[in-house]
Amino acid sequence: MMGKRMDLVVTLLLLLIVIVTVATGLLADATGVPRSLFHRYSGYALAALVAVHVALRWQDLVRTLGVLAWRPGQESFVPRDRPVAVSPDRPPERLGRRALILAGAAALSGLLLGRWLWRPALPVDGATDLGMAYHQWSKPSYQGVLAKPLDWGMPPGSRETADAERIALPREISAGEMSLDDAISRRRSVRDYAARPLTVEQLAGLLHLACGITDAGRGLRAAPSAGALYPTEIYPVIHNVDGLRQGIYRYLPDLHSLELLRGGDFRTALLLSCLGQDAVAGAGVVFVLTAVFQRTRWRYGDRAYRYVLLEAGHIGENLYLAATAMGLGPCGIGAFLDDGINQVLDVNGTSEAAVYLVAVGAR
């Protein structure tokens, strides 16, 4: 009797931990968590319970294996020394139609509750702080996993500019002799620059250390990115770099090269779009960071915008530290007219939009 009770307890625990393992796996996948302790430990518990269950039911397992191994013509697949007790008064156990209907109704009800009832409607009116509303709405939660849309679309294809001139950048990268401690301690926003131009080597170093390829085998870059999806594009707007003409370029990390999009002097356009902040006109180069949102959104849904901005911050800090180590002056700019900057870059502001600027000049 004790053995049957123990077997029942283990079976119920096994069923429970299977549900927990599936739920934690779905949660980790929906929120983009690569390693979840909850899922890992539930997997360990599942393996332990399976071992206990097999130990308790090993005789039934052996009998079942005997059934599977039985072939026509054999006298019996049940060992003669283990007679099978059959009760004529006990009907065969089977799952009834009513139980199936109830189980399906419960599952459907849970799905509907998760998708439509667990999350409040997003209030949007003239007094709403949209940033705070988004922050609250994009919080991950255990019950909120079911409330998210099932399809966020597909990742966009690679963007290529037909007939664009490409300039290969130097591969030898040096940030100078300054230590990381000194670079962090000396990092400051600098808005006044010397008139001398930056070198192509300095520009190449800034771009590589900002978001260049640092692991060619896996295509990983200098700045972290959620899911290694890399939604950020860098457009160096060059004003004064020795050996390069003025214009708007796009950095190609895979090739460590520049793609010339449009030549010309864009200092006035940047100055007007940045509300008169003269650092964008006096710098040797202004790095405009844009986000191609769907690169991250298809995987992370309504939390993608957070990850996109985090990545832009990582790249901006890399630019700050690299420029400081090279003896250059960096200045991050978040106050700008979005439509004006997007128009300068010729991006639509919806599928791709400017999110951050970093001006760098000689000191």
C-alpha positions in Angstrom: 0.0 0.0 0.0 2.8 2.4 0.9 4.5 1.6 -2.4 1.3 2.6 -4.3 1.0 5.9 -2.4 4.6 6.7 -3.1 4.2 5.9 -6.7 1.1 8.2 -6.9 3.0 11.0 -5.2 5.9 10.7 -7.5 3.6 10.6 -10.6 1.8 13.7 -9.5 5.1 15.5 -8.8 6.4 14.4 -12.2 3.4 15.8 -13.9 3.8 19.1 -12.0 7.5 19.5 -12.7 6.8 18.7 -16.4 4.3 21.6 -16.5 6.8 23.9 -14.7 9.6 22.9 -17.0 7.5 23.7 -20.1 6.3 26.9 -18.6 9.7 28.2 -17.7 11.1 27.2 -21.1 8.3 29.2 -22.8 8.8 32.1 -20.5 12.6 32.2 -21.2 12.0 32.0 -24.9 9.3 34.7 -24.9 11.4 37.1 -22.9 14.7 36.4 -24.7 16.5 35.0 -21.7 19.3 32.8 -23.0 19.9 31.0 -19.6 17.2 30.7 -16.9 18.0 29.2 -13.5 14.3 28.5 -13.1 14.3 26.4 -16.3 17.6 24.8 -15.5 16.6 23.7 -12.0 13.2 22.5 -13.1 15.0 20.4 -15.7 17.3 18.9 -12.9 14.2 18.2 -10.8 12.5 16.6 -13.8 15.5 14.3 -14.4 15.6 13.3 -10.7 11.9 12.5 -10.6 12.1 10.5 -13.8 14.9 8.4 -12.1 12.8 7.9 -9.0 9.7 7.0 -11.1 11.7 4.5 -13.1 13.1 3.0 -9.9 9.6 2.5 -8.5 8.1 1.2 -11.7 11.0 -0.8 -13.0 9.1 -4.1 -12.9 6.3 -2.6 -15.0 8.9 -1.2 -17.3 10.5 -4.6 -17.8 7.1 -6.1 -18.4 6.3 -3.4 -20.9 9.6 -4.0 -22.7 8.7 -7.6 -22.8 5.4 -6.7 -24.5 7.2 -4.6 -27.1 9.6 -7.4 -27.8 6.9 -10.0 -28.2 6.5 -11.5 -31.7 3.7 -13.6 -33.1 4.3 -17.3 -32.5 5.8 -16.8 -29.0 3.9 -18.6 -26.3 3.7 -15.6 -24.0 5.3 -12.2 -23.3 4.5 -12.3 -19.6 7.0 -14.1 -17.3 5.4 -17.3 -16.0 6.5 -16.6 -12.4 4.6 -13.3 -12.4 0.9 -14.0 -13.0 -1.2 -11.0 -13.9 -4.2 -10.4 -11.7 -7.3 -9.4 -13.6 -10.4 -8.2 -11.8 -13.6 -8.9 -13.8 -15.5 -6.3 -11.9 -13.2 -3.4 -12.7 -13.8 -1.7 -16.0 -10.8 -0.7 -18.2 -9.4 2.7 -17.4 -9.8 5.2 -20.2 -10.1 9.0 -20.6 -13.7 9.9 -21.1 -15.1 12.3 -23.6 -16.3 14.6 -20.9 -12.9 14.9 -19.4 -11.4 15.7 -22.8 -13.9 18.5 -23.4 -13.3 19.9 -19.9 -9.6 19.9 -20.3 -9.8 21.6 -23.7 -12.2 24.2 -22.4 -9.9 24.9 -19.4 -6.9 25.3 -21.7 -8.8 27.7 -24.1 -10.1 29.7 -21.1 -6.5 30.1 -19.8 -5.3 31.3 -23.2 -8.1 33.8 -23.5 -7.6 35.1 -20.0 -3.9 35.5 -20.6 -4.3 37.4 -23.9 -7.2 39.7 -23.1 -7.8 40.0 -19.4 -4.5 40.0 -17.5 -3.1 43.2 -18.9 -4.9 46.5 -18.5 -5.6 48.8 -21.5 -2.9 51.3 -22.3 -4.2 54.8 -21.4 -3.3 57.4 -24.0 -4.5 60.9 -23.8 -3.1 64.5 -23.8 -1.8 64.1 -20.2 -0.2 60.7 -20.7 3.5 60.4 -20.2 4.1 58.1 -23.2 7.6 57.1 -22.0 6.3 56.0 -18.7 3.3 54.3 -20.3 5.6 52.3 -22.6 7.9 51.5 -19.7 5.0 50.0 -17.8 3.5 48.2 -20.8 6.7 46.6 -21.9 7.5 45.0 -18.5 7.9 41.3 -18.8 5.7 39.1 -16.5 4.9 35.5 -16.0 1.3 35.9 -17.0 2.0 38.4 -19.6 3.8 35.9 -21.9 0.4 34.7 -23.1 -0.8 38.2 -23.7 1.8 39.1 -26.3 1.0 38.8 -30.0 2.1 35.5 -31.5 3.6 37.1 -34.7 5.9 40.2 -34.7 6.8 39.7 -38.3 10.1 38.7 -39.9 13.5 40.3 -39.6 14.3 42.7 -42.5 16.8 41.8 -45.1 20.2 43.4 -45.5 20.2 46.9 -46.7 22.4 47.6 -49.7 23.0 50.8 -51.6 23.3 50.2 -55.3 26.4 51.7 -57.0 27.7 53.2 -53.8 31.4 54.0 -53.6 33.1 51.9 -50.9 36.2 52.9 -49.1 38.2 50.2 -47.2 39.4 51.3 -43.8 42.8 50.5 -42.3 42.9 47.3 -40.4 45.6 48.3 -37.9 43.7 49.6 -34.9 45.3 51.5 -32.1 43.7 53.5 -29.3 47.0 54.9 -28.0 48.8 54.1 -24.7 46.1 55.3 -22.3 44.9 52.7 -19.8 41.2 51.9 -19.5 41.2 53.4 -16.0 42.6 56.6 -17.3 40.1 56.7 -20.2 37.2 56.3 -17.9 38.5 58.9 -15.4 39.2 61.4 -18.2 36.1 60.9 -20.2 34.2 64.2 -20.6 31.9 65.8 -23.1 34.0 68.2 -25.3 32.2 70.8 -27.4 35.1 73.0 -28.6 37.5 71.5 -31.2 40.8 72.3 -32.8 40.8 73.1 -36.6 43.1 70.2 -37.5 41.5 67.2 -39.3 41.2 63.7 -37.9 43.1 61.0 -39.7 41.6 58.0 -41.5 43.4 55.8 -39.0 41.6 57.5 -36.1 38.3 57.2 -37.8 38.9 53.5 -38.5 39.8 53.0 -34.9 36.7 54.8 -33.6 34.4 52.8 -35.8 36.0 49.4 -35.0 36.1 50.0 -31.3 32.5 51.3 -31.3 30.8 48.4 -33.1 33.3 46.6 -35.3 33.6 42.9 -35.6 35.7 41.5 -32.7 34.8 37.8 -33.2 34.9 37.0 -36.9 33.9 33.3 -36.4 30.6 34.2 -34.8 30.2 37.7 -36.2 30.1 39.3 -32.8 30.8 43.0 -32.4 32.5 45.3 -29.9 29.2 46.5 -28.4 26.7 44.0 -26.9 23.4 43.6 -28.6 20.2 41.7 -27.5 20.2 38.4 -29.3 23.2 39.6 -31.3 20.7 41.1 -33.7 22.5 44.5 -34.1 19.7 46.9 -35.1 22.1 49.9 -34.9 23.5 51.5 -38.1 26.3 54.1 -37.9 26.4 57.0 -40.3 29.6 59.0 -40.0 28.9 62.5 -41.3 32.4 63.6 -42.2 33.3 67.3 -42.0 37.1 67.2 -41.6 38.9 63.9 -42.0 42.2 63.8 -43.9 41.9 61.9 -47.1 38.1 61.7 -47.2 35.7 64.1 -48.8 32.9 65.6 -46.9 29.6 63.7 -47.0 27.4 61.1 -45.4 28.8 57.6 -45.1 27.5 54.4 -43.7 29.8 52.0 -41.8 29.8 48.4 -42.9 31.2 46.4 -39.9 31.4 43.1 -41.8 33.8 44.6 -44.3 35.3 47.3 -42.0 34.7 49.8 -44.8 32.7 53.0 -45.5 29.9 53.4 -48.1 29.6 56.9 -49.5 25.9 57.8 -49.6 26.0 61.5 -50.5 28.8 63.9 -50.8 28.6 67.5 -49.6 28.8 69.8 -46.6 26.1 69.0 -44.1 27.3 71.1 -41.1 24.5 73.6 -41.5 21.8 70.9 -41.8 23.1 69.2 -38.6 23.4 72.5 -36.8 19.7 73.4 -37.5 18.5 69.9 -36.6 20.5 69.9 -33.4 18.9 73.2 -32.1 22.1 75.2 -32.7 24.5 72.9 -30.8 27.7 74.0 -32.4 29.6 70.8 -31.6 28.1 69.1 -34.6 29.5 71.8 -36.9 33.0 72.1 -35.4 33.6 68.3 -35.1 35.7 66.4 -37.6 33.0 63.7 -37.8 29.5 63.3 -36.3 28.5 59.7 -35.8 24.7 59.4 -36.3 23.3 56.2 -34.8 20.0 54.9 -36.2 17.9 51.9 -35.3 16.4 49.4 -37.7 13.7 48.4 -35.2 12.4 45.2 -36.9 15.8 43.6 -36.5 15.1 43.4 -32.8 11.3 43.6 -32.7 10.6 40.4 -34.6 12.3 38.5 -31.7 11.6 40.6 -28.6 8.2 42.2 -29.4 7.2 45.3 -27.4 10.4 45.2 -25.3 12.5 45.7 -28.4 12.6 49.5 -28.1 14.3 49.2 -24.7 17.0 47.0 -26.1 17.6 49.2 -29.2 18.2 52.2 -26.9 20.5 50.2 -24.6 22.6 49.2 -27.6 22.9 52.8 -28.8 24.1 53.7 -25.3 26.7 50.9 -25.4 28.1 52.1 -28.7 28.1 55.7 -27.6 30.2 54.9 -24.5 32.6 52.9 -26.7 33.0 56.0 -28.9 33.5 58.1 -25.8 36.3 55.9 -24.4 38.0 55.3 -27.7 38.0 59.0 -28.5 39.3 59.9 -25.0 42.1 57.3 -25.3 43.1 58.7 -28.7 43.3 62.3 -27.3 40.2 63.4 -29.2 37.1 65.1 -27.8 33.7 63.3 -27.9 30.2 64.8 -27.2 27.0 62.8 -27.1 23.9 64.5 -28.3 20.4 63.4 -27.5 18.5 66.7 -28.1 17.8 66.9 -31.8 14.9 67.3 -34.2 14.2 63.7 -35.3 12.6 64.6 -38.6 15.5 66.9 -39.5 18.2 64.3 -38.8 16.2 61.5 -40.5 15.8 63.8 -43.5 19.5 64.5 -43.7 20.2 60.7 -43.6 17.3 59.9 -46.0 15.7 57.4 -43.6 11.9 57.3 -43.1 11.9 57.7 -39.3 9.6 54.7 -38.8 11.3 51.4 -39.8 14.7 53.2 -39.3 15.2 56.3 -37.3 18.0 58.3 -35.7 18.3 57.7 -31.9 21.7 59.2 -30.9 24.5 61.4 -32.2 28.2 61.5 -31.1 30.4 64.3 -32.3 34.2 63.8 -32.3 36.9 66.3 -33.0 40.5 67.1 -32.5 41.6 68.8 -29.2 
